[in-house]
Amino acid sequence: MRLGFVGVGAISSAVVDALMTGPKASDLEIVLSPRGADRSARLASLYPRTTVVAGNQAVLDNSDIVFMGVLPGQMNDVCAELNFRADHTVVSLIAGMPPTTVATIVAPATSVTQMIPLPVIALHAGPLVVSPGIPVILDLFEGCGDLVVIDDESEILILSCASAAMSSFFEFQNTVINWSTGHGLAPEIAHAYATSLFKGLATEAMHAPTSELPEMPRKHETPGGLNESVRNALMSAGMFGKLDEALEHIFVTRNRAKKND
């Protein structure tokens, strides 16, 4: 299977890392554009069947599946100089540009999907949104993360906004780690404990039925206990309400901008 990447930024690089260390790696050949020269060179040095070609058209000429990883404002100009084939499958990694819009730009290619990977895909972890769920792409990424298939492209915006909680998670986690080290715990132990704690909780939540999620906070605390005390303090401070407000704000703002495009 021949894969090509036009634009090799952080996300494209993480996708290549995931694929070339994943279960389908032995079946893949990857060509990279010179856009993002340092990342392209790193990937080519790591993976023997990954090469850097002279330009973007050379990527298309040597690929069956084309990943577009350029900035949204660059997409039209980049594609204006490219000749896509009708048999190309195009995977857009571009945030804020739905697959129906991409399809008009990459014609005559008609097999088009949008993918929203997170950097952690390089570790074969985290959600991997695909819309629509083209079978060859779903098969390609099996084992590289948790596939989330969306048929209605309007729902992509919701998940895109939900992902805005990532940096806040690390701030929450770092607060726990820093509090622990502030009381004398070795940084390495505080790091190992906190990250394992949150990984375990996330794993438990992933295996729980959706209907049980509202009760999970109470199932992890006892009346008058430590967990209840911390959660009540955060709720009284309005922490979770503020999170809801922040997510709603970016959703409304991005939805308004999308309608004005």
Backbone hydrogen bonds, N-H to C=O, Kabsch-Sander energy under -0.5 kcal/mol:
donor,donor_aa,acceptor,acceptor_aa,energy
3,L,1,M,-0.6
3,L,29,E,-3.1
4,G,65,I,-2.7
5,F,31,V,-2.1
6,V,4,G,-0.5
6,V,67,F,-2.9
7,G,5,F,-0.8
8,V,35,R,-1.3
9,G,7,G,-0.5
13,S,9,G,-2.4
14,A,10,A,-2.0
15,V,11,I,-2.3
16,V,12,S,-2.3
17,D,13,S,-2.4
18,A,14,A,-2.3
19,L,15,V,-2.6
20,M,16,V,-2.8
21,T,17,D,-0.8
21,T,18,A,-0.5
22,G,19,L,-1.0
25,A,22,G,-1.4
27,D,24,K,-2.0
28,L,25,A,-1.7
29,E,1,M,-2.3
30,I,49,R,-2.5
31,V,3,L,-2.5
32,L,51,T,-2.7
33,S,5,F,-2.0
40,S,36,G,-2.7
41,A,37,A,-2.6
42,R,38,D,-2.0
43,L,39,R,-2.5
44,A,40,S,-2.5
45,S,41,A,-1.8
46,L,42,R,-1.3
47,Y,43,L,-2.4
50,T,47,Y,-1.8
51,T,30,I,-2.3
53,V,32,L,-2.6
59,V,55,G,-1.2
60,L,56,N,-1.7
61,D,57,Q,-2.6
62,N,58,A,-1.1
62,N,59,V,-0.5
63,S,60,L,-1.5
64,D,2,R,-2.5
65,I,2,R,-2.0
66,V,89,T,-2.9
67,F,4,G,-3.5
67,F,65,I,-0.5
68,M,66,V,-0.5
68,M,91,V,-2.7
69,G,6,V,-3.1
69,G,67,F,-0.7
74,Q,71,L,-1.8
75,M,71,L,-0.9
75,M,72,P,-0.8
78,V,74,Q,-2.8
79,C,75,M,-2.5
80,A,76,N,-1.7
81,E,77,D,-0.6
81,E,78,V,-1.1
82,L,79,C,-1.6
84,F,82,L,-0.6
88,H,85,R,-1.4
89,T,64,D,-2.2
90,V,88,H,-0.5
90,V,111,S,-2.8
91,V,66,V,-3.2
91,V,89,T,-0.5
92,S,90,V,-0.6
92,S,113,T,-3.0
93,L,68,M,-2.7
93,L,91,V,-0.5
95,A,93,L,-0.6
97,M,94,I,-1.1
101,T,98,P,-0.9
102,V,98,P,-2.0
103,A,99,P,-2.4
104,T,100,T,-0.9
104,T,101,T,-0.5
105,I,101,T,-0.8
105,I,102,V,-1.0
106,V,102,V,-1.9
109,A,106,V,-1.8
110,T,86,A,-0.8
111,S,88,H,-0.8
112,V,110,T,-1.1
113,T,90,V,-2.3
114,Q,131,S,-3.0
115,M,92,S,-3.0
116,I,129,V,-2.2
118,L,127,P,-0.5
121,I,118,L,-2.5
122,A,119,P,-1.8
123,L,120,V,-1.9
124,H,121,I,-2.5
125,A,120,V,-1.3
128,L,146,D,-2.6
129,V,116,I,-1.5
130,V,148,V,-2.5
131,S,114,Q,-2.5
134,I,132,P,-1.8
137,I,134,I,-1.0
138,L,134,I,-2.2
139,D,135,P,-2.6
140,L,136,V,-1.7
141,F,137,I,-1.9
142,E,139,D,-1.0
144,C,141,F,-2.3
146,D,126,G,-2.9
147,L,145,G,-0.9
148,V,128,L,-2.4
149,V,147,L,-0.5
150,I,130,V,-2.4
153,E,151,D,-0.8
155,E,152,D,-2.0
156,I,153,E,-1.4
157,L,154,S,-0.6
159,L,155,E,-1.6
160,S,156,I,-2.4
161,C,157,L,-2.2
162,A,158,I,-2.2
163,S,159,L,-1.8
164,A,161,C,-1.8
165,A,162,A,-1.5
166,M,163,S,-1.7
169,F,165,A,-1.9
170,F,166,M,-1.6
171,E,167,S,-1.9
172,F,168,S,-2.5
173,Q,169,F,-2.9
174,N,170,F,-2.9
175,T,171,E,-1.7
176,V,172,F,-1.5
177,I,173,Q,-2.3
178,N,174,N,-3.2
179,W,175,T,-2.2
180,S,176,V,-2.0
181,T,177,I,-2.5
182,G,178,N,-2.1
183,H,179,W,-0.8
183,H,180,S,-0.8
184,G,181,T,-1.9
185,L,180,S,-2.0
190,A,186,A,-2.7
191,H,187,P,-2.7
192,A,188,E,-2.4
193,Y,189,I,-2.8
194,A,190,A,-2.4
195,T,191,H,-2.3
196,S,192,A,-1.7
197,L,193,Y,-2.6
198,F,194,A,-2.4
199,K,195,T,-2.1
200,G,196,S,-2.5
201,L,197,L,-2.2
202,A,198,F,-2.4
203,T,199,K,-2.4
204,E,200,G,-2.3
205,A,201,L,-2.4
206,M,202,A,-2.2
207,H,203,T,-1.3
208,A,204,E,-0.7
208,A,205,A,-0.7
212,E,209,P,-1.8
213,L,209,P,-0.6
213,L,210,T,-1.2
215,E,212,E,-1.1
216,M,212,E,-0.6
216,M,213,L,-1.3
219,K,215,E,-1.8
220,H,216,M,-0.9
220,H,217,P,-0.8
221,E,218,R,-1.3
225,G,222,T,-3.0
229,S,225,G,-2.0
230,V,226,L,-2.2
231,R,227,N,-2.5
232,N,228,E,-2.6
233,A,229,S,-1.8
234,L,230,V,-2.2
235,M,231,R,-2.7
236,S,232,N,-2.6
237,A,233,A,-1.5
238,G,235,M,-1.3
239,M,234,L,-2.3
242,K,238,G,-2.5
243,L,239,M,-1.7
244,D,240,F,-2.0
245,E,241,G,-2.3
246,A,242,K,-2.6
247,L,243,L,-2.4
248,E,244,D,-2.3
249,H,245,E,-2.3
250,I,246,A,-2.0
251,F,247,L,-2.0
252,V,248,E,-2.6
253,T,249,H,-2.5
254,R,250,I,-2.4
255,N,251,F,-2.4
256,R,252,V,-2.2
257,A,253,T,-2.1
258,K,254,R,-2.3
259,K,255,N,-1.9
260,N,256,R,-1.3
261,D,257,A,-0.7
261,D,258,K,-0.7
